[in-house]
Amino acid sequence: MQIGFRYDWISCDECYHLGFDLGWEHHYHPGLNQFILFVNNAMTGKFVINQCDLAAQGYYVKVRFDF
């Protein structure tokens, strides 16, 4: 999910483009943080249950100049 503001400006002769982005980004992956647990070499791997979710979030700033 993203939420934010964007401003784009294109020159009169359409040779240059200037853009600014500012916002908040959030990624959420439920049940993704699960690992295979090996007790010994003879046992096949098993999933460790309920190891929480994986999430990343933060601000972002982007400046873009095209010609």
mmCIF file of the N, C-alpha and C atoms, coordinates in Angstrom:
data_MODEL
# 
_entry.id   MODEL 
# 
loop_
_atom_site.group_PDB 
_atom_site.id 
_atom_site.type_symbol 
_atom_site.label_atom_id 
_atom_site.label_alt_id 
_atom_site.label_comp_id 
_atom_site.label_asym_id 
_atom_site.label_entity_id 
_atom_site.label_seq_id 
_atom_site.pdbx_PDB_ins_code 
_atom_site.Cartn_x 
_atom_site.Cartn_y 
_atom_site.Cartn_z 
_atom_site.occupancy 
_atom_site.B_iso_or_equiv 
_atom_site.pdbx_formal_charge 
_atom_site.auth_seq_id 
_atom_site.auth_comp_id 
_atom_site.auth_asym_id 
_atom_site.auth_atom_id 
_atom_site.pdbx_PDB_model_num 
ATOM 1   N N  . MET A 1 1  ? 0.839  -1.161  0.000   1.00 0.00 ? 1  MET A N  1 
ATOM 2   C CA . MET A 1 1  ? 0.000  0.000   0.000   1.00 0.00 ? 1  MET A CA 1 
ATOM 3   C C  . MET A 1 1  ? 0.890  1.231   0.000   1.00 0.00 ? 1  MET A C  1 
ATOM 4   N N  . GLN A 1 2  ? 0.509  2.218   -0.778  1.00 0.00 ? 2  GLN A N  1 
ATOM 5   C CA . GLN A 1 2  ? 1.200  3.500   -0.823  1.00 0.00 ? 2  GLN A CA 1 
ATOM 6   C C  . GLN A 1 2  ? 0.188  4.623   -0.738  1.00 0.00 ? 2  GLN A C  1 
ATOM 7   N N  . ILE A 1 3  ? 0.579  5.680   -0.062  1.00 0.00 ? 3  ILE A N  1 
ATOM 8   C CA . ILE A 1 3  ? -0.225 6.886   -0.046  1.00 0.00 ? 3  ILE A CA 1 
ATOM 9   C C  . ILE A 1 3  ? 0.742  8.058   -0.029  1.00 0.00 ? 3  ILE A C  1 
ATOM 10  N N  . GLY A 1 4  ? 0.423  9.093   -0.797  1.00 0.00 ? 4  GLY A N  1 
ATOM 11  C CA . GLY A 1 4  ? 1.336  10.220  -0.843  1.00 0.00 ? 4  GLY A CA 1 
ATOM 12  C C  . GLY A 1 4  ? 0.919  11.269  -1.843  1.00 0.00 ? 4  GLY A C  1 
ATOM 13  N N  . PHE A 1 5  ? 1.874  12.122  -2.171  1.00 0.00 ? 5  PHE A N  1 
ATOM 14  C CA . PHE A 1 5  ? 1.655  13.236  -3.087  1.00 0.00 ? 5  PHE A CA 1 
ATOM 15  C C  . PHE A 1 5  ? 2.650  13.168  -4.234  1.00 0.00 ? 5  PHE A C  1 
ATOM 16  N N  . ARG A 1 6  ? 2.210  13.606  -5.405  1.00 0.00 ? 6  ARG A N  1 
ATOM 17  C CA . ARG A 1 6  ? 3.068  13.632  -6.580  1.00 0.00 ? 6  ARG A CA 1 
ATOM 18  C C  . ARG A 1 6  ? 2.823  14.929  -7.329  1.00 0.00 ? 6  ARG A C  1 
ATOM 19  N N  . TYR A 1 7  ? 3.926  15.509  -7.815  1.00 0.00 ? 7  TYR A N  1 
ATOM 20  C CA . TYR A 1 7  ? 3.843  16.713  -8.642  1.00 0.00 ? 7  TYR A CA 1 
ATOM 21  C C  . TYR A 1 7  ? 4.717  16.490  -9.868  1.00 0.00 ? 7  TYR A C  1 
ATOM 22  N N  . ASP A 1 8  ? 4.162  16.731  -11.060 1.00 0.00 ? 8  ASP A N  1 
ATOM 23  C CA . ASP A 1 8  ? 4.894  16.595  -12.313 1.00 0.00 ? 8  ASP A CA 1 
ATOM 24  C C  . ASP A 1 8  ? 4.829  17.914  -13.070 1.00 0.00 ? 8  ASP A C  1 
ATOM 25  N N  . TRP A 1 9  ? 5.946  18.283  -13.672 1.00 0.00 ? 9  TRP A N  1 
ATOM 26  C CA . TRP A 1 9  ? 6.010  19.485  -14.488 1.00 0.00 ? 9  TRP A CA 1 
ATOM 27  C C  . TRP A 1 9  ? 6.710  19.131  -15.797 1.00 0.00 ? 9  TRP A C  1 
ATOM 28  N N  . ILE A 1 10 ? 6.103  19.515  -16.921 1.00 0.00 ? 10 ILE A N  1 
ATOM 29  C CA . ILE A 1 10 ? 6.668  19.287  -18.246 1.00 0.00 ? 10 ILE A CA 1 
ATOM 30  C C  . ILE A 1 10 ? 6.877  20.657  -18.886 1.00 0.00 ? 10 ILE A C  1 
ATOM 31  N N  . SER A 1 11 ? 8.062  20.856  -19.481 1.00 0.00 ? 11 SER A N  1 
ATOM 32  C CA . SER A 1 11 ? 8.378  22.151  -20.085 1.00 0.00 ? 11 SER A CA 1 
ATOM 33  C C  . SER A 1 11 ? 7.476  22.420  -21.285 1.00 0.00 ? 11 SER A C  1 
ATOM 34  N N  . CYS A 1 12 ? 7.433  23.676  -21.724 1.00 0.00 ? 12 CYS A N  1 
ATOM 35  C CA . CYS A 1 12 ? 6.529  24.088  -22.804 1.00 0.00 ? 12 CYS A CA 1 
ATOM 36  C C  . CYS A 1 12 ? 6.793  23.348  -24.109 1.00 0.00 ? 12 CYS A C  1 
ATOM 37  N N  . ASP A 1 13 ? 8.035  23.075  -24.408 1.00 0.00 ? 13 ASP A N  1 
ATOM 38  C CA . ASP A 1 13 ? 8.334  22.374  -25.656 1.00 0.00 ? 13 ASP A CA 1 
ATOM 39  C C  . ASP A 1 13 ? 8.423  20.861  -25.456 1.00 0.00 ? 13 ASP A C  1 
ATOM 40  N N  . GLU A 1 14 ? 8.009  20.374  -24.291 1.00 0.00 ? 14 GLU A N  1 
ATOM 41  C CA . GLU A 1 14 ? 7.975  18.947  -23.949 1.00 0.00 ? 14 GLU A CA 1 
ATOM 42  C C  . GLU A 1 14 ? 9.324  18.251  -24.092 1.00 0.00 ? 14 GLU A C  1 
ATOM 43  N N  . CYS A 1 15 ? 10.379 18.996  -23.786 1.00 0.00 ? 15 CYS A N  1 
ATOM 44  C CA . CYS A 1 15 ? 11.722 18.409  -23.813 1.00 0.00 ? 15 CYS A CA 1 
ATOM 45  C C  . CYS A 1 15 ? 12.172 17.932  -22.436 1.00 0.00 ? 15 CYS A C  1 
ATOM 46  N N  . TYR A 1 16 ? 11.629 18.508  -21.377 1.00 0.00 ? 16 TYR A N  1 
ATOM 47  C CA . TYR A 1 16 ? 12.064 18.186  -20.019 1.00 0.00 ? 16 TYR A CA 1 
ATOM 48  C C  . TYR A 1 16 ? 10.871 17.825  -19.148 1.00 0.00 ? 16 TYR A C  1 
ATOM 49  N N  . HIS A 1 17 ? 11.102 16.887  -18.236 1.00 0.00 ? 17 HIS A N  1 
ATOM 50  C CA . HIS A 1 17 ? 10.079 16.474  -17.271 1.00 0.00 ? 17 HIS A CA 1 
ATOM 51  C C  . HIS A 1 17 ? 10.723 16.485  -15.893 1.00 0.00 ? 17 HIS A C  1 
ATOM 52  N N  . LEU A 1 18 ? 10.051 17.094  -14.928 1.00 0.00 ? 18 LEU A N  1 
ATOM 53  C CA . LEU A 1 18 ? 10.514 17.135  -13.552 1.00 0.00 ? 18 LEU A CA 1 
ATOM 54  C C  . LEU A 1 18 ? 9.387  16.614  -12.664 1.00 0.00 ? 18 LEU A C  1 
ATOM 55  N N  . GLY A 1 19 ? 9.697  15.637  -11.806 1.00 0.00 ? 19 GLY A N  1 
ATOM 56  C CA . GLY A 1 19 ? 8.676  15.042  -10.951 1.00 0.00 ? 19 GLY A CA 1 
ATOM 57  C C  . GLY A 1 19 ? 9.157  14.895  -9.525  1.00 0.00 ? 19 GLY A C  1 
ATOM 58  N N  . PHE A 1 20 ? 8.249  15.074  -8.567  1.00 0.00 ? 20 PHE A N  1 
ATOM 59  C CA . PHE A 1 20 ? 8.518  14.917  -7.145  1.00 0.00 ? 20 PHE A CA 1 
ATOM 60  C C  . PHE A 1 20 ? 7.481  13.976  -6.546  1.00 0.00 ? 20 PHE A C  1 
ATOM 61  N N  . ASP A 1 21 ? 7.918  13.028  -5.714  1.00 0.00 ? 21 ASP A N  1 
ATOM 62  C CA . ASP A 1 21 ? 7.036  12.116  -4.991  1.00 0.00 ? 21 ASP A CA 1 
ATOM 63  C C  . ASP A 1 21 ? 7.397  12.158  -3.511  1.00 0.00 ? 21 ASP A C  1 
ATOM 64  N N  . LEU A 1 22 ? 6.391  12.144  -2.664  1.00 0.00 ? 22 LEU A N  1 
ATOM 65  C CA . LEU A 1 22 ? 6.577  12.097  -1.218  1.00 0.00 ? 22 LEU A CA 1 
ATOM 66  C C  . LEU A 1 22 ? 5.426  11.290  -0.644  1.00 0.00 ? 22 LEU A C  1 
ATOM 67  N N  . GLY A 1 23 ? 5.736  10.313  0.207   1.00 0.00 ? 23 GLY A N  1 
ATOM 68  C CA . GLY A 1 23 ? 4.636  9.506   0.731   1.00 0.00 ? 23 GLY A CA 1 
ATOM 69  C C  . GLY A 1 23 ? 5.058  8.483   1.760   1.00 0.00 ? 23 GLY A C  1 
ATOM 70  N N  . TRP A 1 24 ? 4.145  7.564   2.013   1.00 0.00 ? 24 TRP A N  1 
ATOM 71  C CA . TRP A 1 24 ? 4.287  6.489   2.989   1.00 0.00 ? 24 TRP A CA 1 
ATOM 72  C C  . TRP A 1 24 ? 4.016  5.164   2.283   1.00 0.00 ? 24 TRP A C  1 
ATOM 73  N N  . GLU A 1 25 ? 4.851  4.176   2.542   1.00 0.00 ? 25 GLU A N  1 
ATOM 74  C CA . GLU A 1 25 ? 4.724  2.866   1.905   1.00 0.00 ? 25 GLU A CA 1 
ATOM 75  C C  . GLU A 1 25 ? 4.683  1.792   2.982   1.00 0.00 ? 25 GLU A C  1 
ATOM 76  N N  . HIS A 1 26 ? 3.816  0.794   2.790   1.00 0.00 ? 26 HIS A N  1 
ATOM 77  C CA . HIS A 1 26 ? 3.657  -0.269  3.778   1.00 0.00 ? 26 HIS A CA 1 
ATOM 78  C C  . HIS A 1 26 ? 3.504  -1.614  3.057   1.00 0.00 ? 26 HIS A C  1 
ATOM 79  N N  . HIS A 1 27 ? 4.328  -2.578  3.443   1.00 0.00 ? 27 HIS A N  1 
ATOM 80  C CA . HIS A 1 27 ? 4.241  -3.940  2.908   1.00 0.00 ? 27 HIS A CA 1 
ATOM 81  C C  . HIS A 1 27 ? 3.950  -4.890  4.067   1.00 0.00 ? 27 HIS A C  1 
ATOM 82  N N  . TYR A 1 28 ? 2.982  -5.779  3.879   1.00 0.00 ? 28 TYR A N  1 
ATOM 83  C CA . TYR A 1 28 ? 2.587  -6.728  4.918   1.00 0.00 ? 28 TYR A CA 1 
ATOM 84  C C  . TYR A 1 28 ? 2.448  -8.116  4.290   1.00 0.00 ? 28 TYR A C  1 
ATOM 85  N N  . HIS A 1 29 ? 3.162  -9.078  4.838   1.00 0.00 ? 29 HIS A N  1 
ATOM 86  C CA . HIS A 1 29 ? 3.137  -10.458 4.341   1.00 0.00 ? 29 HIS A CA 1 
ATOM 87  C C  . HIS A 1 29 ? 2.785  -11.387 5.507   1.00 0.00 ? 29 HIS A C  1 
ATOM 88  N N  . PRO A 1 30 ? 1.520  -11.790 5.640   1.00 0.00 ? 30 PRO A N  1 
ATOM 89  C CA . PRO A 1 30 ? 1.129  -12.639 6.779   1.00 0.00 ? 30 PRO A CA 1 
ATOM 90  C C  . PRO A 1 30 ? 1.662  -14.065 6.639   1.00 0.00 ? 30 PRO A C  1 
ATOM 91  N N  . GLY A 1 31 ? 2.204  -14.584 7.729   1.00 0.00 ? 31 GLY A N  1 
ATOM 92  C CA . GLY A 1 31 ? 2.667  -15.961 7.777   1.00 0.00 ? 31 GLY A CA 1 
ATOM 93  C C  . GLY A 1 31 ? 3.887  -16.254 6.925   1.00 0.00 ? 31 GLY A C  1 
ATOM 94  N N  . LEU A 1 32 ? 4.622  -15.231 6.523   1.00 0.00 ? 32 LEU A N  1 
ATOM 95  C CA . LEU A 1 32 ? 5.763  -15.450 5.634   1.00 0.00 ? 32 LEU A CA 1 
ATOM 96  C C  . LEU A 1 32 ? 7.029  -15.820 6.390   1.00 0.00 ? 32 LEU A C  1 
ATOM 97  N N  . ASN A 1 33 ? 7.147  -15.390 7.613   1.00 0.00 ? 33 ASN A N  1 
ATOM 98  C CA . ASN A 1 33 ? 8.371  -15.585 8.390   1.00 0.00 ? 33 ASN A CA 1 
ATOM 99  C C  . ASN A 1 33 ? 8.386  -16.962 9.046   1.00 0.00 ? 33 ASN A C  1 
ATOM 100 N N  . GLN A 1 34 ? 8.398  -18.019 8.225   1.00 0.00 ? 34 GLN A N  1 
ATOM 101 C CA . GLN A 1 34 ? 8.439  -19.382 8.736   1.00 0.00 ? 34 GLN A CA 1 
ATOM 102 C C  . GLN A 1 34 ? 9.684  -20.070 8.183   1.00 0.00 ? 34 GLN A C  1 
ATOM 103 N N  . PHE A 1 35 ? 10.373 -20.774 9.042   1.00 0.00 ? 35 PHE A N  1 
ATOM 104 C CA . PHE A 1 35 ? 11.628 -21.422 8.667   1.00 0.00 ? 35 PHE A CA 1 
ATOM 105 C C  . PHE A 1 35 ? 11.499 -22.936 8.799   1.00 0.00 ? 35 PHE A C  1 
ATOM 106 N N  . ILE A 1 36 ? 12.314 -23.659 8.045   1.00 0.00 ? 36 ILE A N  1 
ATOM 107 C CA . ILE A 1 36 ? 12.364 -25.119 8.159   1.00 0.00 ? 36 ILE A CA 1 
ATOM 108 C C  . ILE A 1 36 ? 13.346 -25.470 9.268   1.00 0.00 ? 36 ILE A C  1 
ATOM 109 N N  . LEU A 1 37 ? 12.912 -26.297 10.205  1.00 0.00 ? 37 LEU A N  1 
ATOM 110 C CA . LEU A 1 37 ? 13.724 -26.689 11.345  1.00 0.00 ? 37 LEU A CA 1 
ATOM 111 C C  . LEU A 1 37 ? 14.248 -28.110 11.133  1.00 0.00 ? 37 LEU A C  1 
ATOM 112 N N  . PHE A 1 38 ? 15.566 -28.290 11.185  1.00 0.00 ? 38 PHE A N  1 
ATOM 113 C CA . PHE A 1 38 ? 16.181 -29.612 11.085  1.00 0.00 ? 38 PHE A CA 1 
ATOM 114 C C  . PHE A 1 38 ? 16.734 -29.980 12.456  1.00 0.00 ? 38 PHE A C  1 
ATOM 115 N N  . VAL A 1 39 ? 16.175 -31.054 13.058  1.00 0.00 ? 39 VAL A N  1 
ATOM 116 C CA . VAL A 1 39 ? 16.626 -31.480 14.378  1.00 0.00 ? 39 VAL A CA 1 
ATOM 117 C C  . VAL A 1 39 ? 17.927 -32.276 14.268  1.00 0.00 ? 39 VAL A C  1 
ATOM 118 N N  . ASN A 1 40 ? 17.981 -33.203 13.319  1.00 0.00 ? 40 ASN A N  1 
ATOM 119 C CA . ASN A 1 40 ? 19.213 -33.944 13.071  1.00 0.00 ? 40 ASN A CA 1 
ATOM 120 C C  . ASN A 1 40 ? 19.248 -34.358 11.598  1.00 0.00 ? 40 ASN A C  1 
ATOM 121 N N  . ASN A 1 41 ? 20.287 -35.017 11.160  1.00 0.00 ? 41 ASN A N  1 
ATOM 122 C CA . ASN A 1 41 ? 20.451 -35.386 9.756   1.00 0.00 ? 41 ASN A CA 1 
ATOM 123 C C  . ASN A 1 41 ? 19.458 -36.456 9.306   1.00 0.00 ? 41 ASN A C  1 
ATOM 124 N N  . ALA A 1 42 ? 18.972 -37.303 10.204  1.00 0.00 ? 42 ALA A N  1 
ATOM 125 C CA . ALA A 1 42 ? 18.073 -38.386 9.833   1.00 0.00 ? 42 ALA A CA 1 
ATOM 126 C C  . ALA A 1 42 ? 16.628 -37.912 9.676   1.00 0.00 ? 42 ALA A C  1 
ATOM 127 N N  . MET A 1 43 ? 16.278 -36.793 10.289  1.00 0.00 ? 43 MET A N  1 
ATOM 128 C CA . MET A 1 43 ? 14.896 -36.308 10.268  1.00 0.00 ? 43 MET A CA 1 
ATOM 129 C C  . MET A 1 43 ? 14.688 -35.334 9.109   1.00 0.00 ? 43 MET A C  1 
ATOM 130 N N  . THR A 1 44 ? 13.561 -35.465 8.434   1.00 0.00 ? 44 THR A N  1 
ATOM 131 C CA . THR A 1 44 ? 13.239 -34.494 7.385   1.00 0.00 ? 44 THR A CA 1 
ATOM 132 C C  . THR A 1 44 ? 12.836 -33.174 8.028   1.00 0.00 ? 44 THR A C  1 
ATOM 133 N N  . GLY A 1 45 ? 12.959 -32.109 7.288   1.00 0.00 ? 45 GLY A N  1 
ATOM 134 C CA . GLY A 1 45 ? 12.655 -30.787 7.830   1.00 0.00 ? 45 GLY A CA 1 
ATOM 135 C C  . GLY A 1 45 ? 11.177 -30.587 8.088   1.00 0.00 ? 45 GLY A C  1 
ATOM 136 N N  . LYS A 1 46 ? 10.853 -29.824 9.120   1.00 0.00 ? 46 LYS A N  1 
ATOM 137 C CA . LYS A 1 46 ? 9.468  -29.482 9.402   1.00 0.00 ? 46 LYS A CA 1 
ATOM 138 C C  . LYS A 1 46 ? 9.388  -27.970 9.618   1.00 0.00 ? 46 LYS A C  1 
ATOM 139 N N  . PHE A 1 47 ? 8.230  -27.394 9.302   1.00 0.00 ? 47 PHE A N  1 
ATOM 140 C CA . PHE A 1 47 ? 8.053  -25.959 9.462   1.00 0.00 ? 47 PHE A CA 1 
ATOM 141 C C  . PHE A 1 47 ? 7.801  -25.615 10.925  1.00 0.00 ? 47 PHE A C  1 
ATOM 142 N N  . VAL A 1 48 ? 8.423  -24.557 11.373  1.00 0.00 ? 48 VAL A N  1 
ATOM 143 C CA . VAL A 1 48 ? 8.161  -24.049 12.709  1.00 0.00 ? 48 VAL A CA 1 
ATOM 144 C C  . VAL A 1 48 ? 6.888  -23.213 12.608  1.00 0.00 ? 48 VAL A C  1 
ATOM 145 N N  . ILE A 1 49 ? 5.895  -23.540 13.399  1.00 0.00 ? 49 ILE A N  1 
ATOM 146 C CA . ILE A 1 49 ? 4.578  -22.917 13.291  1.00 0.00 ? 49 ILE A CA 1 
ATOM 147 C C  . ILE A 1 49 ? 4.539  -21.605 14.069  1.00 0.00 ? 49 ILE A C  1 
ATOM 148 N N  . ASN A 1 50 ? 3.801  -20.645 13.527  1.00 0.00 ? 50 ASN A N  1 
ATOM 149 C CA . ASN A 1 50 ? 3.498  -19.372 14.168  1.00 0.00 ? 50 ASN A CA 1 
ATOM 150 C C  . ASN A 1 50 ? 4.755  -18.560 14.479  1.00 0.00 ? 50 ASN A C  1 
ATOM 151 N N  . GLN A 1 51 ? 5.519  -18.254 13.469  1.00 0.00 ? 51 GLN A N  1 
ATOM 152 C CA . GLN A 1 51 ? 6.717  -17.438 13.646  1.00 0.00 ? 51 GLN A CA 1 
ATOM 153 C C  . GLN A 1 51 ? 6.471  -15.972 13.291  1.00 0.00 ? 51 GLN A C  1 
ATOM 154 N N  . CYS A 1 52 ? 5.256  -15.521 13.326  1.00 0.00 ? 52 CYS A N  1 
ATOM 155 C CA . CYS A 1 52 ? 4.867  -14.123 13.133  1.00 0.00 ? 52 CYS A CA 1 
ATOM 156 C C  . CYS A 1 52 ? 4.800  -13.748 11.660  1.00 0.00 ? 52 CYS A C  1 
ATOM 157 N N  . ASP A 1 53 ? 4.460  -12.499 11.424  1.00 0.00 ? 53 ASP A N  1 
ATOM 158 C CA . ASP A 1 53 ? 4.314  -11.967 10.078  1.00 0.00 ? 53 ASP A CA 1 
ATOM 159 C C  . ASP A 1 53 ? 5.513  -11.087 9.747   1.00 0.00 ? 53 ASP A C  1 
ATOM 160 N N  . LEU A 1 54 ? 5.669  -10.807 8.467   1.00 0.00 ? 54 LEU A N  1 
ATOM 161 C CA . LEU A 1 54 ? 6.759  -9.957  8.009   1.00 0.00 ? 54 LEU A CA 1 
ATOM 162 C C  . LEU A 1 54 ? 6.152  -8.658  7.495   1.00 0.00 ? 54 LEU A C  1 
ATOM 163 N N  . ALA A 1 55 ? 6.639  -7.517  7.995   1.00 0.00 ? 55 ALA A N  1 
ATOM 164 C CA . ALA A 1 55 ? 6.119  -6.219  7.575   1.00 0.00 ? 55 ALA A CA 1 
ATOM 165 C C  . ALA A 1 55 ? 7.270  -5.232  7.446   1.00 0.00 ? 55 ALA A C  1 
ATOM 166 N N  . ALA A 1 56 ? 7.162  -4.347  6.474   1.00 0.00 ? 56 ALA A N  1 
ATOM 167 C CA . ALA A 1 56 ? 8.127  -3.261  6.284   1.00 0.00 ? 56 ALA A CA 1 
ATOM 168 C C  . ALA A 1 56 ? 7.339  -2.005  5.946   1.00 0.00 ? 56 ALA A C  1 
ATOM 169 N N  . GLN A 1 57 ? 7.768  -0.884  6.509   1.00 0.00 ? 57 GLN A N  1 
ATOM 170 C CA . GLN A 1 57 ? 7.053  0.361   6.275   1.00 0.00 ? 57 GLN A CA 1 
ATOM 171 C C  . GLN A 1 57 ? 8.009  1.530   6.408   1.00 0.00 ? 57 GLN A C  1 
ATOM 172 N N  . GLY A 1 58 ? 7.652  2.642   5.796   1.00 0.00 ? 58 GLY A N  1 
ATOM 173 C CA . GLY A 1 58 ? 8.478  3.830   5.924   1.00 0.00 ? 58 GLY A CA 1 
ATOM 174 C C  . GLY A 1 58 ? 8.129  4.894   4.906   1.00 0.00 ? 58 GLY A C  1 
ATOM 175 N N  . TYR A 1 59 ? 8.765  6.055   5.080   1.00 0.00 ? 59 TYR A N  1 
ATOM 176 C CA . TYR A 1 59 ? 8.575  7.180   4.175   1.00 0.00 ? 59 TYR A CA 1 
ATOM 177 C C  . TYR A 1 59 ? 9.415  6.991   2.928   1.00 0.00 ? 59 TYR A C  1 
ATOM 178 N N  . TYR A 1 60 ? 9.013  7.631   1.842   1.00 0.00 ? 60 TYR A N  1 
ATOM 179 C CA . TYR A 1 60 ? 9.835  7.637   0.648   1.00 0.00 ? 60 TYR A CA 1 
ATOM 180 C C  . TYR A 1 60 ? 9.790  9.017   0.006   1.00 0.00 ? 60 TYR A C  1 
ATOM 181 N N  . VAL A 1 61 ? 10.912 9.388   -0.599  1.00 0.00 ? 61 VAL A N  1 
ATOM 182 C CA . VAL A 1 61 ? 11.042 10.645  -1.337  1.00 0.00 ? 61 VAL A CA 1 
ATOM 183 C C  . VAL A 1 61 ? 11.684 10.303  -2.670  1.00 0.00 ? 61 VAL A C  1 
ATOM 184 N N  . LYS A 1 62 ? 11.124 10.835  -3.744  1.00 0.00 ? 62 LYS A N  1 
ATOM 185 C CA . LYS A 1 62 ? 11.645 10.534  -5.079  1.00 0.00 ? 62 LYS A CA 1 
ATOM 186 C C  . LYS A 1 62 ? 11.668 11.821  -5.896  1.00 0.00 ? 62 LYS A C  1 
ATOM 187 N N  . VAL A 1 63 ? 12.792 12.079  -6.539  1.00 0.00 ? 63 VAL A N  1 
ATOM 188 C CA . VAL A 1 63 ? 12.932 13.204  -7.464  1.00 0.00 ? 63 VAL A CA 1 
ATOM 189 C C  . VAL A 1 63 ? 13.345 12.629  -8.804  1.00 0.00 ? 63 VAL A C  1 
ATOM 190 N N  . ARG A 1 64 ? 12.677 13.064  -9.866  1.00 0.00 ? 64 ARG A N  1 
ATOM 191 C CA . ARG A 1 64 ? 12.934 12.509  -11.195 1.00 0.00 ? 64 ARG A CA 1 
ATOM 192 C C  . ARG A 1 64 ? 13.092 13.641  -12.204 1.00 0.00 ? 64 ARG A C  1 
ATOM 193 N N  . PHE A 1 65 ? 14.118 13.512  -13.041 1.00 0.00 ? 65 PHE A N  1 
ATOM 194 C CA . PHE A 1 65 ? 14.354 14.482  -14.102 1.00 0.00 ? 65 PHE A CA 1 
ATOM 195 C C  . PHE A 1 65 ? 14.607 13.719  -15.401 1.00 0.00 ? 65 PHE A C  1 
ATOM 196 N N  . ASP A 1 66 ? 13.779 13.960  -16.408 1.00 0.00 ? 66 ASP A N  1 
ATOM 197 C CA . ASP A 1 66 ? 13.910 13.298  -17.719 1.00 0.00 ? 66 ASP A CA 1 
ATOM 198 C C  . ASP A 1 66 ? 14.161 14.362  -18.770 1.00 0.00 ? 66 ASP A C  1 
ATOM 199 N N  . PHE A 1 67 ? 14.935 13.981  -19.776 1.00 0.00 ? 67 PHE A N  1 
ATOM 200 C CA . PHE A 1 67 ? 15.149 14.889  -20.905 1.00 0.00 ? 67 PHE A CA 1 
ATOM 201 C C  . PHE A 1 67 ? 15.162 14.129  -22.208 1.00 0.00 ? 67 PHE A C  1 
# 
